[in-house]
Amino acid sequence: MKVILISGFLGSGKTSFIKNNIDKFSNKKVAVIINEYASITIDETSFEDRYSISVINNGTIFCVCKISEFYREVERFYNMGIDYLFVETSGFTKLTTIHNVIDFLKTKYNIIFNDIIVIVDASKITKWLRINTNALDQIQKASVIIINKIDLVSDTNLKMIEEIIKEKNHKSKVFKTVNCMIDIKKVLRKKRVKLKIEGFEIIRDKSYESVVIDITKNYHMNDYTNILSDILEGIYRIKGYVKIDQDVYYLDYSHELKFNLVSSYKNLNKLVVLFSLKDISKEEIINRFNC
């Protein structure tokens, strides 16, 4: 079984990349592990039923608190005869903790990590690098880096981002995309990733947190904009399915607040909010929706 690890900071395009490429393996048995830092998972419904999907919530999968659960799921898919396993990490994952995982799975099951692909949001990566060390850690540990959303930045800024990435990790392959539209077969390396073995992340980072908001009122799009407008600076990501009038929308915030009409969904009227504890409290976010 080959493992393709997809990482990247919040809202960079990890799920989109997998969705754009999973059908390239239609003649193989494919599974996906989705890691969500929050207590519920929103993106699970993005994948068709013919794929085996596993969800690991409430933390990052390479932290001590979640690594055993991750191993169990990998072993389950291995015993199912899965050929390719996509692993989508939480946006807060520190890839420093992946190296013992690679060594353990190679030794016990001869499982090969095909690549560590890190997706970068061109419109926000300079901000993330200033305020969160996880974004830097992900870039430094990548074997492949995809600079996504290049349509949202100028040519000058894009060149600056490429220079920053080259400075942080000059060994990785770098690609540029819009909406993560790139053929995975052009991205994957032919040889197994060789990485230095390091230790696990022992404790959960306390500089950020998540909260699930239950939407109990009949809000319109303008209501969400008014509720969130002056606190977005302290928020990393918002996502969830909300009902507005008679329709259901996928509400998404990473670069800007967006509402996309959908036909399938899970966990209706629940929003996952990932935020910086330095800038805002959980209580303040909850109170915004209870006023």
C-alpha positions in Angstrom: 0.0 0.0 0.0 1.2 3.5 -0.9 0.4 6.5 1.2 0.0 10.0 -0.2 0.1 12.5 2.5 -1.6 15.8 1.8 -0.9 18.7 4.2 -1.1 22.4 4.2 -2.4 25.2 6.4 -6.1 26.0 6.8 -8.0 26.6 3.6 -5.1 25.9 1.3 -7.0 23.4 -0.9 -6.2 20.0 0.5 -9.6 18.5 -0.1 -9.9 20.1 -3.5 -6.6 18.5 -4.5 -7.7 15.0 -3.5 -11.1 15.4 -5.1 -9.5 16.6 -8.4 -7.2 13.5 -8.5 -8.8 10.6 -6.7 -10.4 9.4 -9.9 -7.0 9.0 -11.5 -6.8 5.8 -9.5 -10.1 4.4 -10.7 -8.5 1.0 -11.5 -7.1 0.8 -8.0 -8.6 0.4 -4.5 -8.4 3.8 -2.9 -9.2 5.1 0.6 -9.0 8.4 2.4 -8.2 9.4 6.0 -9.5 12.8 6.8 -8.1 14.5 9.9 -10.1 17.3 11.5 -8.8 19.3 14.4 -12.4 20.1 15.5 -14.9 17.7 17.1 -16.9 17.2 13.9 -15.9 16.7 10.2 -17.4 18.8 7.4 -15.4 17.6 4.4 -16.4 13.9 4.5 -19.4 14.4 2.2 -17.0 15.8 -0.5 -16.2 12.2 -1.6 -18.3 9.7 -3.4 -19.5 6.6 -1.6 -17.4 4.2 -3.7 -14.3 5.3 -1.7 -13.5 4.1 1.8 -13.4 7.1 4.1 -12.1 7.3 7.7 -12.4 10.4 9.9 -10.2 11.2 12.8 -11.4 14.2 14.8 -10.4 16.2 17.9 -6.7 16.8 17.3 -3.8 16.3 14.8 -3.1 12.7 13.8 0.7 12.8 14.5 0.2 14.0 18.0 0.6 11.4 20.8 -3.1 11.7 21.6 -4.1 10.5 18.1 -1.3 8.5 16.7 -2.7 5.1 17.9 -6.0 5.8 16.2 -4.2 6.7 13.0 -2.2 3.5 13.1 -5.4 1.4 13.6 -7.0 3.0 10.6 -3.9 2.5 8.4 -3.8 -1.1 9.5 -7.5 -1.6 8.7 -7.0 -0.2 5.2 -3.9 -2.3 4.7 -5.8 -5.5 5.6 -8.5 -4.4 3.2 -6.0 -4.6 0.3 -6.1 -0.8 -0.4 -3.6 0.2 -3.1 -3.5 3.9 -2.4 -4.3 5.7 0.8 -4.7 9.5 0.8 -4.1 11.1 4.2 -5.4 14.6 4.5 -4.0 16.1 7.7 -5.5 18.9 9.8 -4.3 22.3 8.8 -2.6 22.6 12.2 -0.5 19.5 11.8 3.2 19.7 12.5 5.0 17.5 10.1 8.0 17.2 12.4 6.0 14.4 13.9 5.6 12.4 10.7 9.1 10.8 10.5 8.7 8.2 13.2 5.4 7.3 11.6 7.0 6.6 8.2 9.7 4.5 9.8 7.2 2.4 11.9 4.8 1.8 9.0 7.6 0.8 6.6 9.1 -1.6 9.1 5.8 -3.3 10.2 3.8 -3.4 7.0 6.2 -2.3 4.2 3.9 0.6 3.6 5.5 3.3 1.4 5.0 7.0 1.8 4.9 8.0 -1.9 5.1 11.7 -1.1 4.5 14.5 1.5 2.6 17.1 -0.5 2.1 20.4 1.1 -0.4 22.9 -0.4 0.2 26.6 0.2 -2.4 29.3 -0.1 -0.7 32.0 -2.1 -3.1 34.7 -0.8 -2.4 34.0 2.9 0.9 32.2 3.3 3.0 35.3 4.2 0.5 36.0 7.0 0.5 32.3 8.2 4.3 32.3 8.3 4.3 35.4 10.5 1.8 34.2 13.1 2.0 30.3 13.2 5.0 28.1 13.2 3.1 25.1 11.8 2.9 26.7 8.4 6.7 26.9 8.3 7.1 23.4 9.6 4.9 22.0 6.8 6.9 23.8 4.1 10.2 22.6 5.5 9.2 19.0 5.7 7.5 18.7 2.2 8.8 16.7 -0.7 6.4 18.5 -3.0 4.9 22.0 -2.6 1.9 23.2 -4.5 1.4 27.0 -4.5 -2.4 27.2 -4.9 -4.7 30.2 -5.6 -2.1 32.0 -7.6 -4.9 33.9 -9.3 -5.4 35.8 -6.1 -2.0 37.4 -6.0 0.1 39.6 -8.3 3.0 38.3 -10.3 5.3 40.3 -8.0 3.9 38.7 -4.9 3.9 35.2 -6.5 7.6 35.6 -7.2 8.3 36.7 -3.6 6.4 33.6 -2.3 8.4 31.3 -4.6 11.6 32.9 -3.2 10.4 32.4 0.4 9.6 28.8 -0.2 12.9 28.1 -1.9 14.7 29.7 1.1 12.8 27.5 3.5 13.0 24.3 1.5 15.2 24.2 -1.6 14.9 20.4 -2.1 11.2 20.1 -2.8 9.5 20.1 -6.1 7.3 23.2 -6.5 4.2 23.6 -8.7 1.7 26.5 -9.1 -2.0 26.0 -9.5 -5.5 27.6 -9.5 -8.1 25.5 -7.5 -5.5 22.8 -7.2 -6.0 21.7 -10.8 -3.0 19.6 -11.5 -2.5 16.0 -12.5 -1.2 14.1 -9.5 0.9 11.9 -11.7 3.0 14.9 -12.6 3.5 15.7 -8.9 4.4 12.3 -7.4 8.0 11.3 -7.1 9.1 8.0 -8.4 11.2 7.1 -5.4 10.2 6.8 -1.8 10.6 9.9 0.4 13.6 9.7 2.6 13.4 11.7 5.8 15.3 12.1 9.0 13.6 10.4 12.0 12.5 12.7 14.7 10.3 12.6 17.8 6.5 13.0 18.3 4.6 16.1 19.2 3.9 15.5 22.9 1.4 18.2 23.7 -1.3 20.0 21.9 -0.5 23.5 20.9 -2.4 26.0 23.0 -2.1 29.0 20.8 -5.2 28.1 18.7 -8.5 26.3 19.3 -11.7 25.2 17.6 -15.3 25.5 18.4 -18.5 24.1 16.8 -21.3 26.6 16.5 -24.9 25.3 16.4 -26.9 27.7 14.2 -30.3 27.9 15.8 -31.6 31.1 14.1 -32.7 31.8 10.5 -29.7 33.9 9.3 -29.3 35.3 5.9 -26.0 35.9 4.1 -25.8 39.5 5.3 -26.3 38.3 8.8 -23.3 36.1 8.7 -21.2 38.9 7.2 -22.3 41.3 10.0 -21.7 38.8 12.8 -18.2 37.9 11.6 -16.9 41.0 9.9 -14.9 42.6 12.8 -13.5 39.3 14.2 -12.2 37.6 11.0 -8.7 38.8 11.7 -8.5 36.4 14.6 -10.0 33.5 12.7 -8.0 31.0 10.7 -10.9 29.1 9.1 -14.7 28.7 9.1 -16.6 26.0 7.3 -19.9 24.3 7.5 -23.3 23.7 5.9 -26.0 26.3 6.7 -29.6 26.6 5.6 -30.6 30.0 4.2 -34.3 30.3 3.3 -35.0 26.9 1.5 -31.5 26.3 0.3 -28.3 24.8 1.8 -25.0 26.5 1.3 -21.4 25.5 2.2 -20.1 28.5 4.1 -16.3 28.8 3.8 -13.8 31.4 5.1 -10.1 31.3 4.6 -9.4 34.2 2.2 -12.9 35.6 2.1 -16.4 34.7 3.3 -18.1 32.5 0.6 -21.4 30.8 0.2 -21.6 27.9 -2.3 -25.0 26.2 -3.0 -24.8 22.4 -2.4 -27.1 19.4 -2.9 -25.4 17.0 -0.4 -24.3 17.8 3.1 -23.6 16.6 6.6 -24.0 18.2 10.0 -26.4 20.8 8.8 -26.3 24.2 10.6 -23.1 23.5 12.4 -20.0 25.7 11.8 -16.5 24.7 12.6 -14.5 27.8 13.6 -10.7 27.6 14.0 -9.2 30.6 15.7 -6.2 32.2 17.4 -6.5 32.4 21.2 -4.3 35.4 21.2 -6.9 37.4 19.3 -10.3 36.1 20.4 -11.9 33.8 22.9 -14.3 30.9 22.3 -16.9 32.6 24.4 -16.8 35.8 22.2 -17.4 33.7 19.1 -20.3 31.8 20.6 -21.9 35.0 21.9 -21.8 36.5 18.4 -24.3 33.9 17.3 -26.4 34.0 20.4 -27.1 37.7 20.4 
